[in-house]
Amino acid sequence: MELVILGSGGSTITPRPGCSCRICTEARAKGIPYSRSSASIYLSDISLLFDTPEEIASQLNREGIDKIDHIFYSHWHPDHTLGLRIVEMMNMFWLGRYVRGDVPGKRVRVCASSGVLGDLKNVYRSFLDYYVGMGLIEMTELESCVPYRIGNYSITPFEVRHADFVSTVFLIEGDGKRVVYGPCNVKPFPSDPRLTHSDLLILGNVFPKGPLKEGISIPEDNELRASQFSMPEALQLVESLGAANAIFTHLEEEWGRSYDDYRTIEEEHRKHNIHFAYDSMKIHV
C-alpha cells in the first residue's frame, strides 16, 4: 500500500500569509518540509484522494499525480473541501467544450458517509449540482461502518457525530495491510474492534506539550480540548488501539512548532514509534 501525504498542515497553513513569527519565517525561507499545506493524502494504488484543500492543485502538481478516480471526504469544513474544483481543472477542457463540443474526460466518484454527504449538500448544494450537471462528478453515499470496495481495496467510514456536523475515521484495507486515517475532528475516537491493531494509524488534531503560539496554553476546561488531542491523549490512543506505527498530521501553524521541533518530539517518544507528517511524505505500508 502506497500513500502520499500531500498536505500535513491544519486549517491554517505554514507559513501563514502575512505572519513574521519564527515558524513562518523559517518555512518561507526553507520550504518543504518546514512549510505545510492543508491536510490531504493520496492512495496511489487506486488513485484515491482523501479531501481537497484549497492547495490541492499545487499538491498534485508537486507530486506528479495526474489521475484521480475517487475523492473521499472526511467532513465538510472548508480546509478539507474548497479544492473540489480540481475535478474541473483536471477533466474539463473549456476551449474544446465551447468550440468543438467536447465533454469531460471522466467523472470522478465523490464519496462520503451519509452524515458527511448531508453536511456537504447543506453547505455546497449548488456547487455539487453544478459539477454533477457538467458530468464531472457522481456522488456516492456510504453507509457508516460498512466497507466500500474499490478493486482489491476496501474503505470503511466510521462516523464521528458532533453537535453541528459529522466527521469520519477511515479504515483502509488492501494488499494484506490495514491503515486507520482520522485526519480531523475525530474525538471522541470511534470504539470498534476493526480499528484496532492496524499497521498504521494516521491521526490529526494533536497539539504538543507546552505553550503554543504566542505563549498560549489551552486550559483544561477549554472547548478546544473536545476536538483536539493532547500529546498524552494521542499516545494513550495509539497504545489502546494497538497500532504498530502512528503518524500525526493536520499540524496547525498555531501550535508554534517547526519541522525540527517535531523531530525532537519524535526522539523524546521513540519508544512509542510515532512520527509527525510533512508534505511530500511517502508511506509504504
MIDOSE-1310 file (N, C-alpha, C; in nm, 2 decimals, decimal comma, always signed):
residues 285
melv	+0,08/-0,12/+0,00/+0,00/+0,00/+0,00/+0,09/+0,12/+0,00; +0,06/+0,21/-0,10/+0,14/+0,33/-0,11/+0,06/+0,46/-0,08; +0,10/+0,54/+0,01/+0,03/+0,66/+0,05/+0,12/+0,78/+0,03; +0,07/+0,89/+0,00/+0,15/+1,01/-0,01/+0,08/+1,12/+0,07
ilgs	+0,15/+1,18/+0,17/+0,09/+1,29/+0,24/+0,11/+1,41/+0,16; +0,00/+1,45/+0,10/+0,00/+1,57/+0,01/+0,01/+1,70/+0,09; -0,07/+1,70/+0,20/-0,07/+1,82/+0,29/-0,07/+1,77/+0,44; +0,02/+1,83/+0,52/+0,03/+1,79/+0,66/-0,02/+1,90/+0,75
ggst	-0,06/+2,01/+0,70/-0,09/+2,13/+0,78/-0,24/+2,12/+0,83; -0,27/+2,23/+0,90/-0,41/+2,23/+0,95/-0,50/+2,33/+0,88; -0,59/+2,39/+0,95/-0,68/+2,49/+0,89/-0,61/+2,61/+0,85; -0,50/+2,64/+0,92/-0,41/+2,75/+0,88/-0,27/+2,69/+0,83
itpr	-0,23/+2,72/+0,71/-0,11/+2,66/+0,65/+0,01/+2,73/+0,71; +0,12/+2,67/+0,69/+0,25/+2,72/+0,74/+0,34/+2,74/+0,61; +0,38/+2,86/+0,58/+0,37/+2,98/+0,66/+0,23/+3,05/+0,64; +0,18/+3,11/+0,75/+0,06/+3,18/+0,74/+0,09/+3,31/+0,66
pgcs	+0,01/+3,34/+0,56/+0,03/+3,47/+0,49/+0,03/+3,59/+0,58; +0,14/+3,67/+0,57/+0,14/+3,79/+0,64/+0,21/+3,78/+0,78; +0,24/+3,65/+0,82/+0,29/+3,63/+0,95/+0,44/+3,63/+0,95; +0,51/+3,70/+1,05/+0,65/+3,70/+1,05/+0,71/+3,63/+1,18
cric	+0,63/+3,54/+1,23/+0,68/+3,46/+1,35/+0,80/+3,37/+1,31; +0,87/+3,32/+1,41/+0,98/+3,23/+1,38/+0,95/+3,11/+1,29; +0,83/+3,05/+1,31/+0,80/+2,93/+1,24/+0,77/+2,97/+1,09; +0,69/+3,07/+1,07/+0,65/+3,11/+0,94/+0,77/+3,17/+0,86
tear	+0,85/+3,24/+0,92/+0,97/+3,30/+0,86/+1,06/+3,19/+0,81; +1,09/+3,09/+0,89/+1,17/+2,97/+0,85/+1,11/+2,89/+0,74; +0,98/+2,87/+0,75/+0,91/+2,79/+0,65/+0,91/+2,86/+0,51; +0,90/+2,99/+0,52/+0,90/+3,07/+0,39/+1,04/+3,07/+0,33
akgi	+1,14/+3,06/+0,41/+1,28/+3,06/+0,36/+1,32/+2,92/+0,31; +1,27/+2,81/+0,38/+1,32/+2,68/+0,35/+1,23/+2,59/+0,27; +1,10/+2,62/+0,27/+1,00/+2,54/+0,20/+0,98/+2,40/+0,27; +0,94/+2,31/+0,19/+0,91/+2,17/+0,25/+1,05/+2,11/+0,30
pysr	+1,05/+2,05/+0,41/+0,94/+2,01/+0,50/+0,90/+2,11/+0,60; +0,95/+2,23/+0,60/+0,92/+2,33/+0,70/+0,78/+2,39/+0,67; +0,75/+2,40/+0,55/+0,62/+2,46/+0,51/+0,52/+2,34/+0,50; +0,39/+2,38/+0,53/+0,29/+2,28/+0,53/+0,16/+2,33/+0,47
ssas	+0,10/+2,26/+0,38/-0,03/+2,29/+0,32/-0,13/+2,21/+0,39; -0,26/+2,24/+0,36/-0,37/+2,18/+0,44/-0,38/+2,03/+0,41; -0,45/+1,96/+0,50/-0,44/+1,81/+0,51/-0,51/+1,74/+0,39; -0,43/+1,65/+0,33/-0,48/+1,56/+0,23/-0,39/+1,45/+0,21
iyls	-0,44/+1,33/+0,18/-0,35/+1,22/+0,14/-0,40/+1,15/+0,01; -0,31/+1,08/-0,05/-0,34/+1,01/-0,18/-0,30/+0,87/-0,17; -0,39/+0,78/-0,21/-0,37/+0,64/-0,21/-0,34/+0,60/-0,35; -0,21/+0,58/-0,38/-0,16/+0,57/-0,52/-0,22/+0,44/-0,58
disl	-0,23/+0,34/-0,51/-0,27/+0,21/-0,57/-0,40/+0,21/-0,65; -0,50/+0,30/-0,60/-0,63/+0,31/-0,66/-0,67/+0,45/-0,70; -0,57/+0,54/-0,71/-0,59/+0,68/-0,75/-0,70/+0,74/-0,67; -0,69/+0,73/-0,53/-0,80/+0,78/-0,44/-0,74/+0,90/-0,36
lfdt	-0,82/+1,00/-0,35/-0,78/+1,12/-0,28/-0,87/+1,14/-0,16; -0,81/+1,16/-0,05/-0,89/+1,20/+0,07/-0,88/+1,35/+0,09; -1,00/+1,41/+0,07/-1,02/+1,56/+0,09/-0,95/+1,64/-0,02; -1,00/+1,76/-0,04/-0,95/+1,85/-0,14/-0,93/+1,99/-0,08
peei	-0,82/+2,02/-0,01/-0,80/+2,15/+0,04/-0,78/+2,25/-0,08; -0,77/+2,38/-0,04/-0,76/+2,48/-0,15/-0,63/+2,46/-0,22; -0,53/+2,40/-0,16/-0,39/+2,39/-0,22/-0,38/+2,26/-0,31; -0,49/+2,19/-0,33/-0,48/+2,06/-0,39/-0,41/+2,06/-0,53
asql	-0,44/+2,16/-0,61/-0,38/+2,16/-0,74/-0,23/+2,17/-0,73; -0,18/+2,25/-0,64/-0,03/+2,26/-0,63/+0,02/+2,13/-0,57; -0,05/+2,07/-0,48/+0,00/+1,95/-0,42/+0,01/+1,84/-0,52; -0,09/+1,82/-0,61/-0,08/+1,72/-0,71/+0,03/+1,75/-0,81
nreg	+0,04/+1,87/-0,85/+0,15/+1,91/-0,95/+0,29/+1,88/-0,89; +0,30/+1,91/-0,76/+0,43/+1,89/-0,69/+0,47/+1,74/-0,69; +0,37/+1,65/-0,68/+0,39/+1,51/-0,67/+0,38/+1,44/-0,80; +0,35/+1,51/-0,91/+0,34/+1,45/-1,04/+0,22/+1,36/-1,05
idki	+0,11/+1,38/-0,98/-0,01/+1,30/-0,98/-0,10/+1,35/-1,09; -0,14/+1,26/-1,18/-0,22/+1,31/-1,29/-0,35/+1,23/-1,30; -0,39/+1,15/-1,20/-0,51/+1,07/-1,21/-0,58/+1,07/-1,08; -0,71/+1,11/-1,08/-0,79/+1,10/-0,96/-0,92/+1,03/-1,00
dhif	-0,95/+0,91/-0,95/-1,07/+0,84/-0,98/-1,17/+0,85/-0,87; -1,13/+0,87/-0,74/-1,22/+0,88/-0,63/-1,18/+0,99/-0,54; -1,27/+1,06/-0,48/-1,24/+1,16/-0,38/-1,33/+1,12/-0,26; -1,27/+1,09/-0,14/-1,34/+1,06/-0,02/-1,33/+1,18/+0,07
yshw	-1,45/+1,23/+0,12/-1,45/+1,34/+0,21/-1,47/+1,30/+0,36; -1,38/+1,36/+0,44/-1,39/+1,33/+0,58/-1,49/+1,41/+0,66; -1,51/+1,53/+0,61/-1,61/+1,62/+0,67/-1,62/+1,75/+0,58; -1,71/+1,84/+0,61/-1,74/+1,94/+0,51/-1,65/+2,07/+0,53
hpdh	-1,57/+2,08/+0,64/-1,51/+2,20/+0,67/-1,42/+2,26/+0,55; -1,42/+2,39/+0,54/-1,36/+2,45/+0,42/-1,21/+2,40/+0,39; -1,13/+2,38/+0,49/-0,99/+2,34/+0,46/-0,98/+2,20/+0,41; -1,09/+2,13/+0,41/-1,09/+1,99/+0,35/-1,17/+1,98/+0,22
tlgl	-1,24/+2,09/+0,18/-1,34/+2,07/+0,07/-1,32/+2,18/-0,04; -1,27/+2,29/-0,01/-1,28/+2,41/-0,11/-1,20/+2,38/-0,24; -1,12/+2,28/-0,24/-1,04/+2,25/-0,36/-1,12/+2,15/-0,46; -1,25/+2,13/-0,44/-1,32/+2,04/-0,52/-1,31/+2,08/-0,67
rive	-1,28/+2,20/-0,70/-1,27/+2,25/-0,84/-1,16/+2,18/-0,91; -1,08/+2,10/-0,84/-0,98/+2,02/-0,91/-1,04/+1,92/-1,02; -1,16/+1,88/-1,00/-1,22/+1,79/-1,10/-1,24/+1,86/-1,23; -1,27/+1,99/-1,22/-1,28/+2,07/-1,34/-1,15/+2,10/-1,41
mmnm	-1,05/+2,13/-1,33/-0,92/+2,16/-1,38/-0,85/+2,04/-1,45; -0,88/+1,92/-1,39/-0,81/+1,80/-1,45/-0,89/+1,74/-1,57; -1,02/+1,76/-1,57/-1,10/+1,68/-1,66/-1,19/+1,76/-1,76; -1,18/+1,89/-1,76/-1,26/+1,98/-1,85/-1,17/+2,07/-1,93
fwlg	-1,17/+2,06/-2,06/-1,10/+2,15/-2,15/-1,20/+2,25/-2,20; -1,21/+2,37/-2,14/-1,32/+2,46/-2,17/-1,32/+2,51/-2,31; -1,20/+2,53/-2,37/-1,19/+2,58/-2,50/-1,25/+2,48/-2,60; -1,21/+2,35/-2,57/-1,27/+2,24/-2,65/-1,42/+2,23/-2,64
ryvr	-1,47/+2,25/-2,51/-1,61/+2,24/-2,49/-1,69/+2,34/-2,57; -1,64/+2,46/-2,57/-1,72/+2,57/-2,64/-1,70/+2,57/-2,79; -1,58/+2,53/-2,84/-1,55/+2,53/-2,98/-1,59/+2,40/-3,05; -1,56/+2,29/-2,98/-1,58/+2,16/-3,05/-1,69/+2,08/-2,99
gdvp	-1,74/+2,12/-2,88/-1,85/+2,04/-2,81/-1,79/+1,93/-2,73; -1,67/+1,94/-2,68/-1,60/+1,83/-2,60/-1,68/+1,81/-2,48; -1,68/+1,69/-2,43/-1,74/+1,65/-2,30/-1,63/+1,62/-2,20; -1,65/+1,62/-2,07/-1,55/+1,59/-1,97/-1,48/+1,46/-2,00
gkrv	-1,35/+1,46/-1,97/-1,27/+1,33/-1,99/-1,31/+1,22/-1,90; -1,37/+1,25/-1,79/-1,41/+1,14/-1,70/-1,50/+1,20/-1,59; -1,57/+1,12/-1,52/-1,64/+1,15/-1,40/-1,57/+1,10/-1,28; -1,54/+1,19/-1,18/-1,48/+1,15/-1,06/-1,59/+1,11/-0,96
rvca	-1,57/+0,99/-0,89/-1,67/+0,95/-0,79/-1,64/+1,02/-0,66; -1,73/+1,10/-0,61/-1,72/+1,17/-0,48/-1,79/+1,09/-0,38; -1,72/+1,04/-0,28/-1,78/+0,95/-0,18/-1,77/+1,01/-0,04; -1,88/+0,99/+0,04/-1,88/+1,04/+0,18/-1,99/+0,96/+0,25
ssgv	-1,97/+0,94/+0,38/-2,07/+0,88/+0,46/-2,20/+0,96/+0,46; -2,31/+0,89/+0,49/-2,44/+0,96/+0,48/-2,45/+1,09/+0,56; -2,39/+1,09/+0,68/-2,39/+1,22/+0,76/-2,31/+1,32/+0,70; -2,19/+1,29/+0,65/-2,10/+1,39/+0,58/-2,16/+1,44/+0,45
lgdl	-2,22/+1,34/+0,38/-2,28/+1,38/+0,25/-2,39/+1,48/+0,27; -2,47/+1,46/+0,38/-2,58/+1,55/+0,41/-2,52/+1,69/+0,45; -2,41/+1,69/+0,52/-2,35/+1,82/+0,55/-2,30/+1,89/+0,42; -2,24/+1,81/+0,34/-2,18/+1,87/+0,21/-2,30/+1,93/+0,13
knvy	-2,41/+1,86/+0,12/-2,52/+1,91/+0,04/-2,58/+2,03/+0,10; -2,59/+2,04/+0,24/-2,64/+2,16/+0,30/-2,56/+2,28/+0,27; -2,42/+2,26/+0,27/-2,33/+2,37/+0,26/-2,31/+2,41/+0,11; -2,29/+2,30/+0,03/-2,25/+2,32/-0,11/-2,34/+2,27/-0,22
rsfl	-2,47/+2,27/-0,19/-2,56/+2,20/-0,28/-2,55/+2,25/-0,43; -2,55/+2,38/-0,44/-2,55/+2,44/-0,58/-2,41/+2,40/-0,65; -2,31/+2,41/-0,57/-2,17/+2,37/-0,62/-2,17/+2,23/-0,67; -2,22/+2,14/-0,59/-2,22/+2,00/-0,62/-2,31/+1,97/-0,74
dyyv	-2,43/+2,03/-0,74/-2,52/+2,01/-0,85/-2,46/+2,06/-0,98; -2,39/+2,17/-0,98/-2,32/+2,22/-1,10/-2,23/+2,12/-1,16; -2,14/+2,06/-1,07/-2,05/+1,96/-1,12/-2,11/+1,83/-1,16; -2,22/+1,79/-1,10/-2,29/+1,67/-1,14/-2,35/+1,70/-1,28
gmgl	-2,42/+1,82/-1,29/-2,48/+1,85/-1,42/-2,38/+1,86/-1,53; -2,25/+1,90/-1,50/-2,15/+1,92/-1,60/-2,09/+1,78/-1,64; -2,13/+1,68/-1,57/-2,07/+1,54/-1,59/-1,93/+1,52/-1,54; -1,90/+1,60/-1,44/-1,76/+1,60/-1,38/-1,75/+1,51/-1,26
iemt	-1,86/+1,49/-1,18/-1,86/+1,41/-1,07/-1,99/+1,33/-1,06; -1,98/+1,22/-0,99/-2,10/+1,14/-0,95/-2,09/+1,12/-0,80; -2,20/+1,13/-0,73/-2,20/+1,13/-0,58/-2,23/+0,98/-0,53; -2,16/+0,94/-0,43/-2,19/+0,81/-0,38/-2,20/+0,82/-0,23
eles	-2,31/+0,78/-0,17/-2,34/+0,78/-0,03/-2,29/+0,65/+0,03; -2,21/+0,66/+0,13/-2,15/+0,54/+0,20/-2,23/+0,52/+0,33; -2,24/+0,40/+0,37/-2,30/+0,37/+0,50/-2,20/+0,35/+0,61; -2,22/+0,42/+0,72/-2,12/+0,42/+0,82/-2,09/+0,27/+0,87
cvpy	-1,97/+0,24/+0,89/-1,92/+0,11/+0,94/-1,94/+0,00/+0,83; -1,97/+0,03/+0,71/-1,99/-0,07/+0,60/-1,88/-0,05/+0,50; -1,80/-0,16/+0,47/-1,69/-0,14/+0,37/-1,74/-0,11/+0,23; -1,66/-0,02/+0,16/-1,69/+0,01/+0,02/-1,57/-0,04/-0,06
rign	-1,60/-0,12/-0,15/-1,49/-0,19/-0,23/-1,45/-0,11/-0,35; -1,32/-0,10/-0,37/-1,26/-0,05/-0,50/-1,15/-0,14/-0,54; -1,18/-0,23/-0,64/-1,08/-0,33/-0,68/-1,05/-0,42/-0,56; -0,92/-0,43/-0,53/-0,88/-0,52/-0,42/-0,88/-0,45/-0,28
ysit	-0,92/-0,32/-0,28/-0,92/-0,24/-0,16/-1,06/-0,23/-0,10; -1,07/-0,21/+0,03/-1,20/-0,17/+0,09/-1,17/-0,05/+0,18; -1,26/+0,05/+0,17/-1,26/+0,17/+0,25/-1,38/+0,17/+0,34; -1,37/+0,17/+0,47/-1,48/+0,17/+0,56/-1,48/+0,30/+0,64
pfev	-1,59/+0,38/+0,63/-1,61/+0,50/+0,70/-1,67/+0,48/+0,84; -1,62/+0,54/+0,94/-1,68/+0,53/+1,08/-1,71/+0,68/+1,11; -1,84/+0,71/+1,13/-1,88/+0,84/+1,16/-1,85/+0,88/+1,30; -1,81/+1,01/+1,31/-1,79/+1,07/+1,44/-1,89/+1,19/+1,45
rhad	-2,00/+1,18/+1,52/-2,10/+1,28/+1,52/-2,08/+1,39/+1,62; -2,08/+1,51/+1,58/-2,07/+1,63/+1,67/-2,21/+1,70/+1,67; -2,21/+1,80/+1,75/-2,34/+1,88/+1,76/-2,39/+1,93/+1,63; -2,30/+1,98/+1,55/-2,34/+2,05/+1,43/-2,28/+2,00/+1,30
fvst	-2,21/+1,89/+1,30/-2,15/+1,83/+1,18/-2,10/+1,69/+1,21; -2,07/+1,62/+1,10/-2,02/+1,48/+1,11/-1,88/+1,47/+1,05; -1,79/+1,40/+1,12/-1,66/+1,37/+1,07/-1,64/+1,22/+1,05; -1,52/+1,18/+1,00/-1,50/+1,04/+0,97/-1,36/+0,99/+1,00
vfli	-1,36/+0,87/+1,05/-1,24/+0,79/+1,06/-1,25/+0,68/+0,95; -1,15/+0,67/+0,87/-1,15/+0,57/+0,76/-1,06/+0,45/+0,79; -1,11/+0,33/+0,77/-1,03/+0,21/+0,77/-1,00/+0,17/+0,63; -0,87/+0,17/+0,59/-0,82/+0,14/+0,45/-0,76/+0,01/+0,46
egdg	-0,81/-0,09/+0,38/-0,76/-0,22/+0,38/-0,72/-0,27/+0,24; -0,60/-0,32/+0,22/-0,56/-0,36/+0,09/-0,42/-0,42/+0,09; -0,39/-0,51/+0,00/-0,26/-0,58/+0,00/-0,22/-0,64/+0,13; -0,32/-0,69/+0,21/-0,30/-0,75/+0,33/-0,26/-0,65/+0,45
krvv	-0,28/-0,52/+0,42/-0,24/-0,42/+0,52/-0,37/-0,34/+0,56; -0,35/-0,28/+0,68/-0,47/-0,20/+0,74/-0,41/-0,07/+0,79; -0,47/+0,04/+0,74/-0,44/+0,18/+0,78/-0,56/+0,24/+0,83; -0,55/+0,31/+0,94/-0,66/+0,39/+1,00/-0,63/+0,53/+0,98
ygpc	-0,72/+0,61/+0,92/-0,70/+0,75/+0,89/-0,81/+0,84/+0,95; -0,77/+0,92/+1,05/-0,86/+1,01/+1,11/-0,80/+1,15/+1,11; -0,82/+1,23/+1,00/-0,75/+1,35/+0,98/-0,79/+1,47/+1,07; -0,92/+1,47/+1,11/-0,96/+1,59/+1,18/-1,10/+1,57/+1,25
nvkp	-1,11/+1,63/+1,37/-1,23/+1,62/+1,45/-1,28/+1,48/+1,47; -1,19/+1,39/+1,51/-1,23/+1,25/+1,53/-1,23/+1,22/+1,68; -1,24/+1,32/+1,77/-1,25/+1,30/+1,91/-1,39/+1,33/+1,95; -1,46/+1,23/+2,02/-1,41/+1,10/+2,07/-1,39/+1,00/+1,96
fpsd	-1,28/+0,93/+1,97/-1,25/+0,83/+1,86/-1,35/+0,71/+1,87; -1,39/+0,67/+1,75/-1,49/+0,56/+1,75/-1,44/+0,43/+1,82; -1,53/+0,36/+1,89/-1,49/+0,24/+1,95/-1,54/+0,12/+1,87; -1,45/+0,06/+1,79/-1,49/-0,05/+1,71/-1,36/-0,14/+1,70
prlt	-1,38/-0,27/+1,72/-1,26/-0,36/+1,72/-1,19/-0,36/+1,58; -1,26/-0,32/+1,47/-1,19/-0,32/+1,34/-1,09/-0,21/+1,33; -1,09/-0,11/+1,42/-1,00/+0,00/+1,42/-0,87/-0,03/+1,50; -0,87/-0,15/+1,56/-0,75/-0,18/+1,65/-0,65/-0,27/+1,57
hsdl	-0,53/-0,27/+1,62/-0,42/-0,35/+1,57/-0,39/-0,32/+1,42; -0,40/-0,20/+1,38/-0,37/-0,16/+1,24/-0,22/-0,16/+1,22; -0,18/-0,16/+1,09/-0,04/-0,15/+1,06/+0,01/+0,00/+1,08; -0,09/+0,09/+1,06/-0,06/+0,23/+1,07/-0,18/+0,31/+1,11
lilg	-0,16/+0,40/+1,21/-0,27/+0,50/+1,25/-0,22/+0,63/+1,21; -0,30/+0,71/+1,12/-0,27/+0,84/+1,09/-0,37/+0,93/+1,16; -0,33/+1,01/+1,25/-0,42/+1,08/+1,34/-0,40/+1,23/+1,33; -0,50/+1,31/+1,32/-0,49/+1,46/+1,31/-0,53/+1,52/+1,44
nvfp	-0,51/+1,66/+1,45/-0,55/+1,74/+1,57/-0,48/+1,70/+1,70; -0,35/+1,68/+1,69/-0,27/+1,65/+1,81/-0,19/+1,77/+1,84; -0,20/+1,83/+1,96/-0,12/+1,95/+1,99/-0,01/+1,92/+2,09; +0,11/+1,97/+2,07/+0,22/+1,94/+2,15/+0,22/+1,99/+2,29
kgpl	+0,30/+1,94/+2,38/+0,31/+1,98/+2,52/+0,37/+2,12/+2,53; +0,33/+2,20/+2,62/+0,39/+2,33/+2,65/+0,31/+2,44/+2,58; +0,35/+2,56/+2,60/+0,29/+2,67/+2,54/+0,29/+2,67/+2,39; +0,18/+2,71/+2,33/+0,17/+2,71/+2,18/+0,21/+2,85/+2,13
kegi	+0,16/+2,89/+2,01/+0,20/+3,02/+1,95/+0,16/+3,13/+2,05; +0,24/+3,23/+2,05/+0,23/+3,35/+2,14/+0,22/+3,31/+2,29; +0,27/+3,20/+2,32/+0,28/+3,16/+2,46/+0,14/+3,11/+2,52; +0,05/+3,08/+2,43/-0,09/+3,04/+2,47/-0,09/+2,89/+2,51
sipe	-0,15/+2,86/+2,62/-0,18/+2,72/+2,67/-0,33/+2,70/+2,67; -0,37/+2,58/+2,63/-0,51/+2,55/+2,62/-0,56/+2,51/+2,76; -0,65/+2,59/+2,83/-0,69/+2,55/+2,96/-0,76/+2,41/+2,96; -0,76/+2,34/+3,07/-0,82/+2,21/+3,08/-0,97/+2,21/+3,05
dnel	-1,04/+2,32/+3,08/-1,18/+2,33/+3,06/-1,22/+2,40/+2,93; -1,12/+2,43/+2,84/-1,15/+2,50/+2,72/-1,21/+2,41/+2,62; -1,31/+2,46/+2,54/-1,38/+2,38/+2,44/-1,29/+2,32/+2,34; -1,17/+2,38/+2,31/-1,08/+2,32/+2,21/-1,05/+2,17/+2,25
rasq	-1,04/+2,14/+2,37/-1,00/+2,01/+2,42/-1,10/+1,90/+2,38; -1,22/+1,95/+2,34/-1,32/+1,85/+2,30/-1,29/+1,79/+2,16; -1,21/+1,87/+2,08/-1,19/+1,83/+1,94/-1,04/+1,80/+1,92; -0,95/+1,85/+2,01/-0,81/+1,83/+1,98/-0,75/+1,73/+2,09
fsmp	-0,65/+1,65/+2,04/-0,59/+1,56/+2,13/-0,46/+1,62/+2,19; -0,44/+1,62/+2,32/-0,31/+1,65/+2,37/-0,22/+1,53/+2,34; -0,09/+1,56/+2,35/+0,01/+1,45/+2,33/-0,02/+1,33/+2,42; -0,04/+1,35/+2,55/-0,07/+1,23/+2,63/-0,19/+1,15/+2,58
ealq	-0,29/+1,22/+2,54/-0,42/+1,16/+2,50/-0,39/+1,08/+2,37; -0,31/+1,14/+2,28/-0,28/+1,08/+2,15/-0,20/+0,95/+2,17; -0,10/+0,96/+2,26/-0,01/+0,84/+2,28/-0,09/+0,73/+2,35; -0,19/+0,77/+2,44/-0,27/+0,67/+2,50/-0,36/+0,60/+2,40
lves	-0,41/+0,68/+2,30/-0,50/+0,63/+2,20/-0,42/+0,53/+2,11; -0,30/+0,57/+2,07/-0,21/+0,48/+1,99/-0,19/+0,34/+2,06; -0,17/+0,35/+2,19/-0,14/+0,23/+2,27/-0,27/+0,15/+2,29; -0,38/+0,22/+2,31/-0,51/+0,14/+2,33/-0,56/+0,08/+2,21
lgaa	-0,53/+0,14/+2,09/-0,57/+0,08/+1,96/-0,47/-0,03/+1,92; -0,35/-0,04/+1,98/-0,26/-0,14/+1,94/-0,20/-0,11/+1,80; -0,19/+0,01/+1,76/-0,14/+0,04/+1,63/+0,01/+0,01/+1,62; +0,06/-0,05/+1,52/+0,20/-0,08/+1,51/+0,29/+0,04/+1,49
naif	+0,23/+0,14/+1,42/+0,30/+0,27/+1,39/+0,20/+0,38/+1,39; +0,24/+0,50/+1,42/+0,15/+0,61/+1,42/+0,21/+0,74/+1,36; +0,14/+0,81/+1,28/+0,18/+0,94/+1,22/+0,08/+1,04/+1,26; +0,12/+1,16/+1,32/+0,04/+1,27/+1,35/+0,04/+1,37/+1,24
thle	-0,08/+1,41/+1,19/-0,09/+1,51/+1,08/-0,18/+1,62/+1,12; -0,22/+1,70/+1,02/-0,31/+1,82/+1,05/-0,24/+1,91/+1,15; -0,12/+1,94/+1,13/-0,04/+2,01/+1,23/-0,06/+2,16/+1,21; -0,12/+2,23/+1,30/-0,16/+2,37/+1,29/-0,04/+2,46/+1,30
eewg	-0,04/+2,56/+1,22/+0,06/+2,67/+1,23/+0,06/+2,73/+1,37; -0,06/+2,73/+1,43/-0,08/+2,79/+1,56/-0,02/+2,71/+1,68; +0,02/+2,58/+1,65/+0,09/+2,51/+1,75/+0,23/+2,57/+1,78; +0,28/+2,64/+1,68/+0,41/+2,71/+1,71/+0,53/+2,62/+1,71
rsyd	+0,53/+2,52/+1,63/+0,64/+2,42/+1,62/+0,69/+2,41/+1,48; +0,82/+2,40/+1,46/+0,88/+2,38/+1,33/+0,90/+2,23/+1,30; +0,94/+2,20/+1,18/+0,98/+2,07/+1,15/+1,08/+2,01/+1,24; +1,19/+2,09/+1,27/+1,29/+2,04/+1,37/+1,23/+2,02/+1,51
dyrt	+1,14/+2,10/+1,55/+1,08/+2,08/+1,68/+1,01/+1,95/+1,69; +0,94/+1,92/+1,58/+0,86/+1,79/+1,57/+0,96/+1,67/+1,57; +1,07/+1,68/+1,50/+1,17/+1,58/+1,51/+1,22/+1,55/+1,65; +1,24/+1,66/+1,72/+1,29/+1,65/+1,86/+1,18/+1,57/+1,95
ieee	+1,05/+1,60/+1,92/+0,95/+1,54/+2,00/+0,94/+1,39/+1,96; +0,97/+1,36/+1,83/+0,98/+1,21/+1,79/+1,08/+1,14/+1,87; +1,20/+1,20/+1,89/+1,31/+1,14/+1,96/+1,27/+1,12/+2,11; +1,20/+1,22/+2,16/+1,16/+1,21/+2,30/+1,06/+1,09/+2,33
hrkh	+0,99/+1,06/+2,22/+0,89/+0,95/+2,23/+0,92/+0,83/+2,14; +1,05/+0,80/+2,13/+1,10/+0,70/+2,04/+1,03/+0,56/+2,07; +1,01/+0,53/+2,20/+0,96/+0,40/+2,24/+0,81/+0,39/+2,19; +0,74/+0,50/+2,16/+0,61/+0,49/+2,11/+0,60/+0,47/+1,96
nihf	+0,71/+0,48/+1,89/+0,72/+0,47/+1,74/+0,62/+0,56/+1,67; +0,62/+0,69/+1,71/+0,54/+0,79/+1,64/+0,62/+0,88/+1,55; +0,56/+0,94/+1,45/+0,62/+1,03/+1,37/+0,52/+1,14/+1,33; +0,58/+1,26/+1,29/+0,49/+1,37/+1,25/+0,50/+1,38/+1,10
ayds	+0,39/+1,40/+1,04/+0,38/+1,41/+0,90/+0,44/+1,53/+0,84; +0,48/+1,53/+0,72/+0,53/+1,65/+0,65/+0,48/+1,64/+0,50; +0,47/+1,75/+0,44/+0,43/+1,75/+0,30/+0,53/+1,67/+0,21; +0,47/+1,59/+0,12/+0,55/+1,50/+0,03/+0,60/+1,38/+0,10
mkih	+0,56/+1,35/+0,22/+0,60/+1,23/+0,29/+0,54/+1,10/+0,22; +0,63/+1,01/+0,18/+0,58/+0,89/+0,11/+0,58/+0,77/+0,22; +0,47/+0,70/+0,21/+0,45/+0,59/+0,31/+0,43/+0,46/+0,24; +0,51/+0,37/+0,27/+0,49/+0,23/+0,22/+0,45/+0,14/+0,33
v	+0,33/+0,09/+0,33/+0,28/+0,01/+0,44/+0,29/-0,14/+0,40
